[in-house]
Amino acid sequence: MIPIVTLIIIFQAVLGIFFMFTGTTIITGKMANEFKKLGLPSIFNLLTGLIEIVGAIGMIAGYWFPITAILSGLMLGSTMLVAAFMLIVIARDPFKKTLPAILLSLLSFATAIYML
């Protein structure tokens, strides 16, 4: 069995890499159609991309400064919960399309809570 501390270290790395990738993808406008589908103005591409990039940096910095992983986990977890909510309520997408956002939210919150 893998110790919980090892899982959290892995979660931090995975979340950091994933959100750096998606944040840069969003900020460059490659997901602009998804934001238009939700009826959001283009500024949300920039804001969401920045939130994800800052969160990714915070996750990685959390190896040395745990408070950054806590704050990043809370911020990223909340962002993913809002994304899942918007997909279900506004876009009327099927629940299974929200599963990645829900999983990322849970991993982010789990990392933040463990770091407390």
Secondary structure as UniProt FT lines:
FT   HELIX           4..27
FT   TURN            28..31
FT   HELIX           32..37
FT   TURN            38..39
FT   HELIX           43..61
FT   TURN            62..64
FT   HELIX           66..89
FT   HELIX           95..115
//
